[in-house]
Amino acid sequence: MEEFLMNRSSPGTSKSKVSLSLAKAIDGFLKFKTAEGLSQRTITSYEFTLGHWLKYIGDREVSDIQSSDLTGYMAWLRTEYKPRRWNGSSEPLSAKSIRNVWVTFRSFFGWLQVEFKFPNPAKEITAPKFQKHPVETFSKEDVEKILKACVYSRESQTEERKKFVMRRPSSNRDQAIVLMLLDTGLRATELCSLIVNDVDLKTGKVTIRHGVAGGAKGGKGRTVYLGKVARKAVWRYLASREDGDDPDAPLFISHADRAFNKDSLRVLINRLGDRAEIKKAYPHKFRHTFAITYLRSGGDVFTLQSLLGHGSLDMVRHYAQIAEVDVEQAHRKASPADNMRL
């Protein structure tokens, strides 16, 4: 890192005197962004995207990179690249994924321009267009089926017995997870980062800790709440665990007694969806369901923004449009200046 910093340009240094390989630049970029406090999820995304591009293009001098080196790679991703996914799918990358690559290039070369005065080849590339997917939610019937799938296995039948179902050993845990996702709108990483001490089962208060430990986007912690049904489910689950009273224990653990991560949580919800015969079951769909149901049940957009942890109203407005809630009317009702009669 010290050698890297010594190569950094200073005022008056011409760009031709700066020699920097892509591999070293990527390493420095990731360290700088980590020091800035970006979330681990963002850092991991940058690292994967830039590492993949480096393997494709080869380690070269930063000064030799042209816009065509970036657009050529993005075109290859669209047409020839076959991704390897956890579910075995090899479908082409979505337009949104291609746009994320463009965003990474903009950030990386923008940083190089500021720190080392290199030209920014990404600046000349137009943002790839993509069509936003409609927000998908679970219906009341869907949730009931998933909760039932938490408790019972698929129907089985042998030659000697009639059809039967068995109670699943993880039923209490799985129901508690589903109800917490539904009742709080937590992101997957936020739920997986919870420890027992973060949840007050008397009041329903759930604390998302600040910083990396809390798993929140941008490290911004907040407070959300559980209703009575979800609280009861979490209590029932913790009561069955030997470490249920340990304040530092993970709130939800897998069969291997390890804390869940976003990938294992996604697999769990996906399997529950399969058993319930519900297509497209994934953790973030509960977040959408929470937001839409909250607004349709009379919740206001500003409180929803706080509960979801959004920095702006943009996404909340999108939810409001779907729920047919008037944001302007909500502001009129809640306007501090108007209510103070100034």
Kinemage of the C-alpha trace (Angstrom):
@kinemage 1
@onewidth
@group {chain A} dominant
@subgroup {mainchain}
@vectorlist {calphas} color= white
{ca met a 1} P 0.000 0.000 0.000
{ca glu a 2} L 2.883 2.374 0.817
{ca glu a 3} L 4.416 1.733 -2.616
{ca phe a 4} L 1.003 2.370 -4.149
{ca leu a 5} L 0.670 5.727 -2.411
{ca met a 6} L 4.148 6.769 -3.502
{ca asn a 7} L 3.121 6.258 -7.130
{ca arg a 8} L 0.188 8.593 -6.628
{ca ser a 9} L 0.400 11.778 -8.676
{ca ser a 10} L 0.933 15.114 -7.039
{ca pro a 11} L 0.042 18.602 -8.294
{ca gly a 12} L 2.084 19.361 -11.395
{ca thr a 13} L 2.895 15.704 -12.142
{ca ser a 14} L 2.182 14.816 -15.764
{ca lys a 15} L 0.147 11.699 -16.369
{ca ser a 16} L 2.897 10.187 -18.556
{ca lys a 17} L 5.146 9.838 -15.509
{ca val a 18} L 2.612 7.766 -13.590
{ca ser a 19} L 3.032 4.046 -14.142
{ca leu a 20} L 0.244 1.961 -12.676
{ca ser a 21} L -0.975 -1.509 -13.576
{ca leu a 22} L -4.653 -2.433 -13.492
{ca ala a 23} L -4.100 -5.084 -10.815
{ca lys a 24} L -2.392 -2.622 -8.488
{ca ala a 25} L -4.977 0.083 -9.227
{ca ile a 26} L -7.879 -2.275 -8.439
{ca asp a 27} L -6.240 -3.315 -5.163
{ca gly a 28} L -5.768 0.317 -4.173
{ca phe a 29} L -9.303 1.261 -5.213
{ca leu a 30} L -10.815 -1.469 -3.035
{ca lys a 31} L -8.703 -0.409 -0.039
{ca phe a 32} L -9.641 3.238 -0.461
{ca lys a 33} L -13.345 2.432 -0.747
{ca thr a 34} L -13.150 0.172 2.297
{ca ala a 35} L -11.519 3.019 4.241
{ca glu a 36} L -14.343 5.326 3.108
{ca gly a 37} L -16.777 3.045 4.911
{ca leu a 38} L -18.635 1.518 1.980
{ca ser a 39} L -20.626 -1.588 2.847
{ca gln a 40} L -18.995 -5.004 2.507
{ca arg a 41} L -21.633 -5.885 -0.060
{ca thr a 42} L -20.561 -2.962 -2.278
{ca ile a 43} L -16.876 -3.766 -1.846
{ca thr a 44} L -17.501 -7.423 -2.727
{ca ser a 45} L -19.438 -6.374 -5.828
{ca tyr a 46} L -16.632 -4.032 -6.932
{ca glu a 47} L -14.038 -6.732 -6.309
{ca phe a 48} L -15.916 -9.380 -8.287
{ca thr a 49} L -16.711 -7.096 -11.257
{ca leu a 50} L -13.232 -5.600 -11.577
{ca gly a 51} L -11.539 -8.968 -10.974
{ca his a 52} L -13.638 -10.585 -13.679
{ca trp a 53} L -12.842 -7.772 -16.109
{ca leu a 54} L -9.120 -8.042 -15.273
{ca lys a 55} L -9.133 -11.753 -16.190
{ca tyr a 56} L -10.888 -10.894 -19.443
{ca ile a 57} L -8.616 -8.037 -20.528
{ca gly a 58} L -5.339 -8.992 -18.848
{ca asp a 59} L -3.156 -6.874 -16.577
{ca arg a 60} L -2.190 -3.732 -18.477
{ca glu a 61} L -1.151 -0.177 -17.762
{ca val a 62} L -4.076 2.013 -16.722
{ca ser a 63} L -2.920 4.675 -19.166
{ca asp a 64} L -3.467 2.251 -22.077
{ca ile a 65} L -7.166 1.619 -21.330
{ca gln a 66} L -9.613 3.061 -23.860
{ca ser a 67} L -13.412 3.315 -23.849
{ca ser a 68} L -13.507 0.469 -26.374
{ca asp a 69} L -11.911 -1.830 -23.776
{ca leu a 70} L -14.911 -1.239 -21.539
{ca thr a 71} L -17.657 -1.361 -24.157
{ca gly a 72} L -16.117 -4.485 -25.705
{ca tyr a 73} L -16.248 -6.253 -22.354
{ca met a 74} L -19.847 -5.161 -21.735
{ca ala a 75} L -20.833 -6.381 -25.217
{ca trp a 76} L -19.178 -9.748 -24.475
{ca leu a 77} L -21.150 -9.996 -21.223
{ca arg a 78} L -24.378 -9.439 -23.142
{ca thr a 79} L -23.747 -11.877 -25.972
{ca glu a 80} L -21.246 -14.619 -25.119
{ca tyr a 81} L -20.704 -14.814 -21.362
{ca lys a 82} L -22.446 -17.684 -19.565
{ca pro a 83} L -22.623 -16.958 -15.833
{ca arg a 84} L -22.440 -19.688 -13.208
{ca arg a 85} L -25.134 -19.264 -10.581
{ca trp a 86} L -25.871 -21.044 -7.310
{ca asn a 87} L -29.078 -22.493 -8.768
{ca gly a 88} L -27.330 -23.853 -11.870
{ca ser a 89} L -28.910 -21.356 -14.278
{ca ser a 90} L -26.743 -20.092 -17.143
{ca glu a 91} L -29.161 -17.524 -18.548
{ca pro a 92} L -27.547 -14.322 -19.900
{ca leu a 93} L -26.960 -11.446 -17.507
{ca ser a 94} L -29.877 -9.079 -17.086
{ca ala a 95} L -29.752 -5.511 -18.368
{ca lys a 96} L -29.631 -4.369 -14.729
{ca ser a 97} L -26.489 -6.463 -14.133
{ca ile a 98} L -24.821 -4.888 -17.184
{ca arg a 99} L -25.687 -1.459 -15.850
{ca asn a 100} L -24.093 -2.391 -12.504
{ca val a 101} L -20.863 -3.172 -14.391
{ca trp a 102} L -21.036 0.299 -15.959
{ca val a 103} L -21.564 1.850 -12.510
{ca thr a 104} L -18.478 0.018 -11.224
{ca phe a 105} L -16.375 1.274 -14.154
{ca arg a 106} L -17.569 4.844 -13.530
{ca ser a 107} L -16.598 4.627 -9.881
{ca phe a 108} L -13.210 2.992 -10.533
{ca phe a 109} L -12.039 5.280 -13.335
{ca gly a 110} L -13.554 8.321 -11.641
{ca trp a 111} L -11.375 7.533 -8.628
{ca leu a 112} L -8.300 7.099 -10.845
{ca gln a 113} L -9.011 10.463 -12.471
{ca val a 114} L -9.190 12.252 -9.125
{ca glu a 115} L -6.258 10.498 -7.476
{ca phe a 116} L -3.855 10.092 -10.412
{ca lys a 117} L -5.132 12.488 -13.098
{ca phe a 118} L -5.729 9.665 -15.580
{ca pro a 119} L -8.290 10.256 -18.338
{ca asn a 120} L -11.643 8.659 -17.561
{ca pro a 121} L -12.640 6.287 -20.404
{ca ala a 122} L -15.903 5.382 -18.627
{ca lys a 123} L -17.060 8.993 -18.798
{ca glu a 124} L -17.696 8.683 -22.530
{ca ile a 125} L -19.942 5.618 -22.208
{ca thr a 126} L -23.700 6.142 -22.035
{ca ala a 127} L -25.483 4.381 -19.205
{ca pro a 128} L -26.941 1.061 -20.431
{ca lys a 129} L -30.713 1.113 -20.425
{ca phe a 130} L -32.736 -1.403 -18.478
{ca gln a 131} L -36.397 -1.925 -17.751
{ca lys a 132} L -37.330 -1.938 -14.106
{ca his a 133} L -39.091 -5.092 -13.025
{ca pro a 134} L -42.523 -4.668 -11.447
{ca val a 135} L -42.541 -4.942 -7.680
{ca glu a 136} L -43.642 -8.464 -6.740
{ca thr a 137} L -45.455 -9.182 -3.482
{ca phe a 138} L -46.922 -12.166 -1.672
{ca ser a 139} L -50.682 -12.395 -1.269
{ca lys a 140} L -52.284 -13.334 2.056
{ca glu a 141} L -52.890 -16.810 0.647
{ca asp a 142} L -49.230 -17.099 -0.382
{ca val a 143} L -48.046 -16.260 3.140
{ca glu a 144} L -50.437 -18.793 4.658
{ca lys a 145} L -49.126 -21.499 2.308
{ca ile a 146} L -45.501 -20.649 3.124
{ca leu a 147} L -46.182 -20.750 6.875
{ca lys a 148} L -47.816 -24.156 6.424
{ca ala a 149} L -44.795 -25.305 4.393
{ca cys a 150} L -42.608 -24.289 7.360
{ca val a 151} L -44.400 -26.797 9.575
{ca tyr a 152} L -45.075 -29.837 7.407
{ca ser a 153} L -43.056 -31.806 4.876
{ca arg a 154} L -44.349 -32.734 1.442
{ca glu a 155} L -47.033 -35.416 1.390
{ca ser a 156} L -45.467 -38.878 1.218
{ca gln a 157} L -46.854 -42.294 0.414
{ca thr a 158} L -45.434 -45.816 0.549
{ca glu a 159} L -46.827 -49.138 -0.635
{ca glu a 160} L -47.660 -50.173 2.930
{ca arg a 161} L -49.013 -46.867 4.269
{ca lys a 162} L -51.501 -44.215 3.330
{ca lys a 163} L -50.402 -40.724 2.407
{ca phe a 164} L -48.878 -38.842 5.332
{ca val a 165} L -46.975 -35.672 6.242
{ca met a 166} L -44.351 -35.142 8.925
{ca arg a 167} L -43.687 -32.133 11.117
{ca arg a 168} L -40.379 -30.523 10.197
{ca pro a 169} L -37.813 -30.121 13.029
{ca ser a 170} L -37.001 -26.568 11.934
{ca ser a 171} L -40.650 -25.464 11.808
{ca asn a 172} L -40.425 -22.988 14.720
{ca arg a 173} L -37.328 -21.335 13.298
{ca asp a 174} L -38.658 -21.104 9.755
{ca gln a 175} L -41.989 -19.624 10.846
{ca ala a 176} L -40.174 -17.060 12.984
{ca ile a 177} L -37.973 -16.054 10.036
{ca val a 178} L -40.920 -15.705 7.646
{ca leu a 179} L -42.984 -13.655 10.094
{ca met a 180} L -40.048 -11.400 10.987
{ca leu a 181} L -39.311 -10.695 7.322
{ca leu a 182} L -42.980 -9.979 6.686
{ca asp a 183} L -43.529 -7.825 9.785
{ca thr a 184} L -40.363 -5.692 9.608
{ca gly a 185} L -39.410 -5.426 5.944
{ca leu a 186} L -35.787 -6.168 6.843
{ca arg a 187} L -33.204 -6.771 4.139
{ca ala a 188} L -31.715 -10.269 4.066
{ca thr a 189} L -28.320 -9.159 5.409
{ca glu a 190} L -30.000 -7.196 8.201
{ca leu a 191} L -31.983 -10.205 9.401
{ca cys a 192} L -28.925 -12.469 9.197
{ca ser a 193} L -26.878 -9.970 11.270
{ca leu a 194} L -29.325 -9.856 14.188
{ca ile a 195} L -28.288 -11.205 17.575
{ca val a 196} L -30.632 -12.142 20.426
{ca asn a 197} L -29.940 -8.857 22.232
{ca asp a 198} L -31.188 -6.852 19.230
{ca val a 199} L -34.781 -7.984 19.795
{ca asp a 200} L -36.951 -6.908 22.734
{ca leu a 201} L -39.800 -9.419 22.791
{ca lys a 202} L -41.720 -7.399 25.398
{ca thr a 203} L -42.033 -4.249 23.278
{ca gly a 204} L -41.358 -5.702 19.829
{ca lys a 205} L -38.459 -3.291 19.307
{ca val a 206} L -35.806 -4.583 16.878
{ca thr a 207} L -32.520 -2.692 16.683
{ca ile a 208} L -30.526 -2.728 13.447
{ca arg a 209} L -27.038 -1.807 14.657
{ca his a 210} L -25.006 0.907 12.983
{ca gly a 211} L -21.958 -0.089 10.967
{ca val a 212} L -20.945 -3.308 9.250
{ca ala a 213} L -22.126 -5.462 12.191
{ca gly a 214} L -25.747 -4.480 11.611
{ca gly a 215} L -25.761 -5.472 7.955
{ca ala a 216} L -27.678 -2.334 6.950
{ca lys a 217} L -27.152 -0.704 3.575
{ca gly a 218} L -24.577 2.049 3.992
{ca gly a 219} L -24.088 0.999 7.619
{ca lys a 220} L -27.104 3.098 8.659
{ca gly a 221} L -28.789 1.493 11.643
{ca arg a 222} L -32.405 2.042 12.610
{ca thr a 223} L -35.238 0.704 14.755
{ca val a 224} L -38.137 -1.410 13.499
{ca tyr a 225} L -40.900 -3.249 15.335
{ca leu a 226} L -42.501 -6.680 15.566
{ca gly a 227} L -46.202 -7.270 16.106
{ca lys a 228} L -47.649 -9.774 18.562
{ca val a 229} L -47.849 -12.704 16.128
{ca ala a 230} L -44.223 -12.370 15.031
{ca arg a 231} L -43.027 -11.818 18.611
{ca lys a 232} L -44.762 -15.008 19.718
{ca ala a 233} L -43.129 -16.955 16.879
{ca val a 234} L -39.633 -15.655 17.739
{ca trp a 235} L -40.169 -16.407 21.452
{ca arg a 236} L -41.304 -19.958 20.659
{ca tyr a 237} L -38.202 -20.520 18.543
{ca leu a 238} L -35.722 -19.092 21.068
{ca ala a 239} L -37.339 -21.052 23.895
{ca ser a 240} L -36.387 -24.272 22.106
{ca arg a 241} L -32.718 -23.282 21.809
{ca glu a 242} L -30.086 -23.921 24.469
{ca asp a 243} L -28.481 -20.537 23.768
{ca gly a 244} L -31.788 -18.685 23.444
{ca asp a 245} L -30.910 -16.526 26.478
{ca asp a 246} L -27.415 -15.662 25.271
{ca pro a 247} L -27.603 -11.975 24.230
{ca asp a 248} L -24.657 -12.324 21.835
{ca ala a 249} L -25.899 -15.452 20.055
{ca pro a 250} L -27.144 -15.115 16.454
{ca leu a 251} L -30.903 -14.702 16.406
{ca phe a 252} L -31.325 -17.336 13.699
{ca ile a 253} L -28.994 -20.289 13.194
{ca ser a 254} L -28.769 -23.024 10.573
{ca his a 255} L -28.647 -26.769 11.182
{ca ala a 256} L -24.870 -26.436 11.624
{ca asp a 257} L -25.447 -23.952 14.490
{ca arg a 258} L -24.052 -21.134 12.382
{ca ala a 259} L -25.635 -17.762 11.720
{ca phe a 260} L -27.546 -17.499 8.461
{ca asn a 261} L -26.078 -15.491 5.589
{ca lys a 262} L -28.011 -13.981 2.697
{ca asp a 263} L -27.297 -16.971 0.454
{ca ser a 264} L -28.462 -19.622 2.932
{ca leu a 265} L -31.519 -17.491 3.726
{ca arg a 266} L -32.350 -17.235 0.028
{ca val a 267} L -32.072 -21.014 -0.339
{ca leu a 268} L -34.391 -21.534 2.650
{ca ile a 269} L -37.098 -19.169 1.349
{ca asn a 270} L -36.784 -20.618 -2.142
{ca arg a 271} L -37.312 -24.158 -0.823
{ca leu a 272} L -40.277 -23.087 1.280
{ca gly a 273} L -41.755 -21.519 -1.835
{ca asp a 274} L -41.250 -24.741 -3.769
{ca arg a 275} L -43.022 -26.769 -1.060
{ca ala a 276} L -45.846 -24.232 -1.018
{ca glu a 277} L -45.976 -24.285 -4.843
{ca ile a 278} L -45.381 -20.537 -5.036
{ca lys a 279} L -43.247 -19.194 -7.848
{ca lys a 280} L -40.495 -16.644 -7.206
{ca ala a 281} L -40.189 -16.884 -3.432
{ca tyr a 282} L -37.180 -14.912 -2.166
{ca pro a 283} L -36.397 -12.817 0.963
{ca his a 284} L -36.663 -9.362 -0.644
{ca lys a 285} L -40.205 -10.152 -1.790
{ca phe a 286} L -41.239 -10.009 1.875
{ca arg a 287} L -39.786 -6.480 2.040
{ca his a 288} L -41.962 -5.434 -0.899
{ca thr a 289} L -44.973 -7.123 0.710
{ca phe a 290} L -44.346 -5.313 3.996
{ca ala a 291} L -44.128 -1.918 2.282
{ca ile a 292} L -47.249 -2.285 0.129
{ca thr a 293} L -49.328 -3.826 2.948
{ca tyr a 294} L -48.156 -1.159 5.398
{ca leu a 295} L -49.346 1.647 3.112
{ca arg a 296} L -52.627 -0.045 2.246
{ca ser a 297} L -53.270 -0.552 5.964
{ca gly a 298} L -53.063 3.193 6.622
{ca gly a 299} L -49.345 3.687 7.293
{ca asp a 300} L -47.790 6.938 6.068
{ca val a 301} L -44.961 7.198 3.545
{ca phe a 302} L -42.572 9.087 5.835
{ca thr a 303} L -42.699 6.517 8.616
{ca leu a 304} L -42.311 3.792 5.994
{ca gln a 305} L -39.185 5.509 4.691
{ca ser a 306} L -37.701 5.381 8.186
{ca leu a 307} L -38.711 1.752 8.776
{ca leu a 308} L -37.217 0.624 5.470
{ca gly a 309} L -34.022 2.611 5.967
{ca his a 310} L -34.247 4.488 2.660
{ca gly a 311} L -32.210 7.681 2.339
{ca ser a 312} L -34.749 9.259 -0.005
{ca leu a 313} L -38.427 8.984 -0.854
{ca asp a 314} L -37.802 7.680 -4.383
{ca met a 315} L -38.444 3.991 -3.689
{ca val a 316} L -41.178 4.794 -1.170
{ca arg a 317} L -42.949 6.864 -3.839
{ca his a 318} L -42.791 3.818 -6.087
{ca tyr a 319} L -44.450 1.724 -3.360
{ca ala a 320} L -47.005 4.488 -2.843
{ca gln a 321} L -47.939 4.459 -6.534
{ca ile a 322} L -48.540 0.728 -6.391
{ca ala a 323} L -50.533 1.027 -3.171
{ca glu a 324} L -52.388 4.007 -4.667
{ca val a 325} L -51.414 6.286 -1.806
{ca asp a 326} L -51.183 10.029 -2.403
{ca val a 327} L -47.775 11.249 -1.172
{ca glu a 328} L -48.791 14.876 -1.621
{ca gln a 329} L -51.869 14.373 0.544
{ca ala a 330} L -49.777 12.618 3.201
{ca his a 331} L -47.381 15.577 3.318
{ca arg a 332} L -50.234 18.041 3.616
{ca lys a 333} L -51.505 16.110 6.603
{ca ala a 334} L -48.080 15.857 8.266
{ca ser a 335} L -46.560 19.240 7.297
{ca pro a 336} L -44.813 20.640 10.437
{ca ala a 337} L -45.123 24.264 9.283
{ca asp a 338} L -48.853 23.931 8.601
{ca asn a 339} L -49.583 22.028 11.806
{ca met a 340} L -47.715 24.619 13.896
{ca arg a 341} L -49.913 27.259 12.233
{ca leu a 342} L -46.907 29.518 11.655
